[in-house]
Amino acid sequence: MLLVISVIAVGIIAMKFAPTKKAANTVASTEHIEGLLKGGRPGALVFTYKADCCEATRNLFDQFDQKTREIFVEHGKQMQVAWVDISIEDEPYQQYLDALARKYGLTHVPAILVLNARAEKVDILVGIPDAGKLRALIERAMVR
């Protein structure tokens, strides 16, 4: 438990103070995120961290990414998913993410913000997702 809290704290510190210029191909642009936020289909914003960092933090985010991808693959085109890398060093992007975090109450990473088809927050899962909890949130997002 202490390790998870410590790594989440490291993630928050990294979000505020240590972005990098490294960007993965799967990272959502602000336009992609805005498209998801317009609604129409249930969606999720997956907040991850792809910067070079210590091994423990890198392992946590790698496990988070893998587990999250496995669960979302099951839902195919039913869910829109945008992967948000908070480590990208771009001031306008960081300001956009800060505003998004405030709007939806996101305070920790890694995290998954699940939205219904009206782009309303269903809930936020923090840390490596429990498959059952994430599937339940996805189901709730689909019926709202």
C-alpha positions in Angstrom: 0.0 0.0 0.0 2.8 2.4 0.9 4.5 1.7 -2.5 1.3 2.6 -4.4 0.9 5.8 -2.4 4.5 6.7 -3.0 4.4 6.0 -6.7 1.2 8.0 -7.1 2.9 10.9 -5.2 5.8 10.6 -7.6 3.4 10.7 -10.5 1.8 13.9 -9.2 5.2 15.5 -8.7 6.3 14.4 -12.2 3.0 15.8 -13.6 3.9 19.2 -12.1 7.7 19.4 -12.4 9.3 16.9 -14.8 7.7 16.8 -18.2 9.8 15.6 -21.1 9.8 16.0 -24.9 9.2 12.3 -25.5 5.8 11.6 -27.0 4.4 8.2 -27.8 2.4 7.5 -31.0 -0.7 6.7 -29.0 -0.8 10.1 -27.2 -4.0 12.1 -27.8 -3.9 15.6 -29.1 -6.0 18.3 -27.6 -8.2 17.9 -30.8 -8.7 14.2 -30.1 -9.5 14.8 -26.5 -12.0 17.6 -27.4 -13.7 15.3 -29.9 -14.1 12.7 -27.2 -15.5 15.4 -24.8 -18.2 16.4 -27.4 -19.9 13.1 -26.5 -21.9 10.9 -28.7 -20.4 7.7 -27.4 -19.1 6.7 -24.0 -15.4 7.3 -23.6 -12.4 7.3 -21.3 -9.4 9.5 -20.9 -6.4 7.4 -19.7 -3.8 9.6 -18.0 -0.4 8.0 -18.1 3.3 9.0 -17.9 5.8 8.0 -20.6 8.9 10.0 -19.5 12.2 8.4 -18.5 12.0 7.9 -14.8 13.1 5.4 -12.1 12.4 1.7 -12.7 9.7 1.4 -10.1 7.7 4.3 -11.5 8.2 3.0 -15.1 7.1 -0.5 -14.1 3.9 0.9 -12.4 2.9 2.9 -15.5 3.8 0.0 -17.9 1.6 -2.3 -15.8 -1.2 0.3 -15.8 -1.0 0.8 -19.5 -1.0 -3.0 -20.3 -3.9 -3.8 -17.9 -5.9 -0.8 -19.2 -5.4 -1.7 -22.8 -6.4 -5.3 -22.2 -9.7 -4.2 -20.7 -10.6 -1.6 -23.3 -9.8 -4.0 -26.2 -12.8 -6.0 -25.0 -15.1 -3.1 -25.7 -13.9 -2.3 -29.2 -15.7 0.5 -30.9 -18.3 0.9 -28.1 -15.9 3.2 -26.2 -13.8 6.1 -27.4 -10.4 6.0 -25.6 -7.8 8.8 -25.5 -4.4 8.1 -24.0 -3.1 11.3 -22.3 0.6 11.4 -21.6 1.2 14.0 -18.9 4.9 14.0 -19.4 4.9 15.9 -22.7 6.8 19.1 -22.5 4.5 21.6 -24.2 3.2 24.5 -22.1 -0.1 24.9 -23.9 -0.7 21.2 -23.7 0.2 21.2 -20.0 -2.2 24.1 -19.4 -4.9 22.3 -21.2 -4.4 19.2 -19.1 -4.4 21.2 -15.9 -7.7 22.8 -16.8 -9.1 19.3 -17.7 -7.9 17.9 -14.4 -9.6 20.7 -12.5 -12.8 20.3 -14.5 -13.2 16.6 -13.8 -11.5 16.5 -10.3 -8.5 14.5 -11.4 -5.8 14.7 -8.7 -3.6 11.6 -9.2 -2.0 9.6 -11.9 -2.1 7.0 -13.4 -5.9 7.4 -13.7 -8.8 6.6 -16.0 -11.6 9.1 -16.3 -14.7 7.3 -17.6 -17.4 9.4 -19.3 -20.9 8.6 -20.5 -22.1 9.5 -24.0 -22.9 13.0 -22.9 -19.3 13.5 -21.7 -20.4 13.5 -18.1 -18.0 12.0 -15.6 -19.0 8.5 -14.5 -16.0 8.1 -12.2 -12.2 8.1 -12.0 -10.1 5.0 -11.2 -6.6 5.7 -9.9 -3.7 3.3 -10.0 -3.6 -0.1 -11.8 -7.3 -0.8 -12.5 -9.1 -3.6 -11.0 -10.6 -5.3 -14.1 -14.0 -5.8 -12.4 -14.3 -2.2 -11.3 -13.3 -0.8 -14.7 -15.7 -3.1 -16.5 -18.5 -2.0 -14.2 -17.7 1.6 -14.8 -17.7 1.0 -18.6 -21.1 -0.7 -18.3 -22.4 2.3 -16.3 -21.1 4.7 -18.9 -22.9 2.8 -21.7 -26.3 2.9 -20.0 -26.3 6.5 -18.8 
